Amino acid sequence: MNISHSGFVAIVGRPNVGKSTLLNAVLGEKLAIVSAKPQTTRNKITGVLTEGEMQLVFLDTPGMHKPRTRLGEHMVKTVKESIVDVDVAILVIEAKQQENPAEIELLQKLAGVPVILAINKIDLLEDKAALLNIITHWSRLFNFTAVVPISVQKMDGVSNLVAEIKKLIPEGPQYYPDDIFTTDTERAVVAEIIREKLLNLLEEEIPHGTAVSIEKMHERENGEMIDIEATIYCEKESHKGMIIGKGGSMLKKAGILSRTDIERLLDCHVNLKLWVKVKDDWRNREGILKTLGYN
């Protein structure tokens, strides 16, 4: 008789260290959006990996930072709530960065939980001596269950990391069916795909002031097309103009890029319509945050 193992694994760390890229690499699916801009992930994203009798439920969390808006406070709260009752935590750090207070605070909250240190971007290091210095330094800060050097972009060390996680997963029944790779709704994933394209296309200051709401998502009777209407919210009229672009060029580009990923996700042709609306200072308005799913 085979014995099942299942458990929850929190992926934590500061913004922009590669947490979402790691989740995608582990799952072999494009679930979490990825951008070079910090604070890309705003909500907890749940990814499920099932291999035989082993099921790992990953919780990708926003980067720990000092919040400046109500949205930022929601993100930090999400991290703290996500690490409660997990079986394993992975602290992702960048190889060339020193620790900061947010990381130390996270480690303090994870006392009693097995924590694996994942040192990302090791391909940027000069030599093995530099890596050994990093491992020695961090091992003095916390009693990690394991330390795994990785380069997510090059898929180096990711399988080693998964192997270390599996050693720590307790016996228990599977929480989800074998063919599930996320518990997030299709609407939520589609909204994040659109926001990813905006993050990658727009100027530095604009993306943090944008959010996406899926207003309509309807499959046609023949099952060959899904109609999606989404509203992009921004905080200023000037930002609205930049999102739309000259003659609608920027919005069209975002739509084309989004539709490609959405069709891959839904395995169906998609008719995507995007609208842009201004909601002044929405990141500090509780009612709007709740409407957009940041509750």
N, C-alpha and C positions, 0 to 999 in steps of 0.2 A: 504493500500500500504506500503510495506516494504521499509525502507530507507537504502541505502547502505553506508557503511563507509569504507574508505581505506586510507592508509598512509604509509610513509616510516620511518623505525626505524633503526637508526644507533647504532651498538654495538661497543663501544670504550673502550680503556683502555691500560695499559702497557702490554708488552709481558707476556704470560704464566699465565694469571689470570683466564682463563676458558671461554673466549669469544666464541671460536668455539664449545666447548662442550655445552655451553648454547644454541647456534643456533641449534645444532643437537637435543638437548632435547626438545626445543620448537616445532621444525618441526616434531619430531618423525621419522626422517630420518637421515641416515649417509650422510651428505652433505659435511661439512667442515672437513678437516683432523685434527687429534688430536695427539699431541706428548708432552712428558714431556720437550722437548727441547724448549728454547725460540725462538721467531720470526718464528714460524711454518707457519703462514698465511702470504703470500706475496702479494696477490691481494685481491681486494674487492670481497667477495662472496655474492651472492644474494639468499636469501631463501624466499619462499612465503608460508604463512599460510592463508588458506581460511576457515572460519567457518561461514556458513550461509551467512548473508549479510555483514560480516566483513572480510576484506582482509588486512593482515599485510605483508609488504615487508621489510624484514630484510637485512641490509647491515653489514656483518661481516667484520671487518677491521683489517689490520695488527696492531701489538702492537706498540705504540708510543715509540721510542727509539732514541738515538743519532746515526745518520747514519755514517758508516765508509766506505761505498762503494756506487757506483752509484745505485746498487740494493736497498741498505738501504734508499737512498734519494727517490727512486721511492716509497718505502713502506710508508714513512712518508708523501709524497705528496698525496698518495692514501687516507690516513686517512683524511687529510685536505679537499680533494675534496669530500669525502663521506659524510661529515657532512653539506655540503651546501644544503639548502632547504629541510632538513628532517623535519618530523612532530614531532618526538620524538627521544631523544638520551638516551641510557642506558650506564652509566659509570660503568664498572665492576671493582671491586677492590677485593683484597684478604683480608680477615678479619685481618690477623696478620701483614699486611704491612703498613708502614707509607706512606703518600702522597709523590710524587716526582714532580719535575718541569714539566715533560711532562704532568702529569695529571692536574696540575694547568693551564698550557697553553691550554689544551683541553677545560677546563671549561670556560676559558675566551673567546674562540672562539665560545662557545655554548650559549653565552649570548643572551637571547630572545627566546631560544628553550626550551621546557619542557624537563628537564633532570631527569631521575630516577636513583638513586644510588642503584646498586645491590651489596650487600656485600656477596661475595662468600666464600665458605669453612668455614661456621659458625660452622660446626661439629668439627673444630679444636680448638674452643674456650673453655676456662675453664668453664665459666658460663655465665648467662644472664647479669651480671653486666659488664663483659668485652664487650659484644655486645652493651650495652647501652652507654658505654664510646666511642666506635667507632662511633656510630650514632651521639652522641653529638659533637664529634670532627669534623666530616665531615660536619655536618649541619652548623657549624660556618664558614666553608670555602666557601659554596655555598648554594644558596636557591633552594634546590632540590624540585621538584614537589612531589616526593614520595621517600621513602627509604624502600627497600625490602631485608631482610636477606634471603640468599639462600644457598643451598648446591647442586650444579648441579649434582655431582656424585651420590648423594642419592635421587635426584629428589625432594628435600625438598624446598618448596617455589616457585618453577618454575611457577605453576599455578597462584599463587598470583601475580607474576611479570607480567604475560600475562594479568591478569585482570586489573592491573594498567595501562598497555599500552593501552588497549582497551578504557579506559576512556578518553584518549587524542587524539584518532584518529578522524579526521574530516569527515563530510559527503562527499561522492564522489563516482564515479563509480569504479568498479573493474578494475585494470590494466591488469590482467592476467586471463586466464581460470581457472576454479575450480580445475582441475586435475594437474596443474603445481606446482611443489614445488621448482623449481629453474629456473632462466633465463640463467644460465651458460651452455655452450655447453657440450655435452657428452664428447668430446675430452678433454676439460679443466678439467672436474671432474675426468676422467680416469687418466690423467697426475698427478693430485694431489693425487689420491689413491696410485699410484706407489711411489711418493715422500714420502708419509706418511710411507710406509713400510721401505724405506731407512732410514728415520729419526729414526725409532724405532729399526732398526737392527744395524746401524753403530756406529762408535766411535764418540765422542763428536764433534771433529773439522771438520769431513768430511761432514755431511749433509748440512751445510750452504753453502758448495761449490758445491752442486749438483742441477741440474735442469732436468726436463723431457720434452721431445718433442715427441708428437705423430706423427709419420711419415706416418702411414697407419692405417685406420680403415674402414674395408670393410665387409659388410654382404654377406654371400654366398647366391647363388640363392635359395637354399631350405629353407633359413631363419632360419636354426637350429644352425648356428655357425657364430661368428664374428671374423675375423682375425685382430689382432692388432699388430703393430710393433712400439716400442717406443725406443728412444735413451736417455740414461742417460748421461748428461754432467757433468764432474768434472774438477777440475783445475790442478791436478797433476797426473803424471804417477803412483806415489805411491798410490794415492787414487783410481785410476782405478783398481789396483791390489787388494785392500781391498774390493772394491765393487763387483768384480768378485768372490773373495775368492778362496781358494785352490780347484783346480779341478772344478771351477765354482759353488761351493757350496753356497756362499752367494747370488749370482745372482739368482740361482735356487730357493732359499728360498724366496727371495723378489718376484719372479715371482709367486710362488704358493700362497703366502699370498695376492698378488695383484689380481690375477685371481679370487679368492674367492669373494672379495668385488665387483669386476667389473661385475661378473656374476650376483650378487645380484642386482646391479644397473641397468644393461641392460636387466635382466630377459632372458638371453640367454647364451648358451655355448660359451666360449671364447678360442681362440687359441692365446696365448700371447707370443711374442718374444721380448726380451730385448737386447739392444746393449749398450756398454759403450764407450764413446769418451772423449778425453781430449780437453778442450778449455781453454787455459791458461788465468787466471785472467778474466773470462767471466763476473764476477759481476761488473766490471768497464768498460765494452765495450758496448757502446750504441747500436751498430748494433745487437749484439747477444741478448742483453736484449729485444730489440724490436721483434726479431725473436721468442723469447721464450714467448712473450705476456706480458712482463713487460714494457709497454709503457705508 
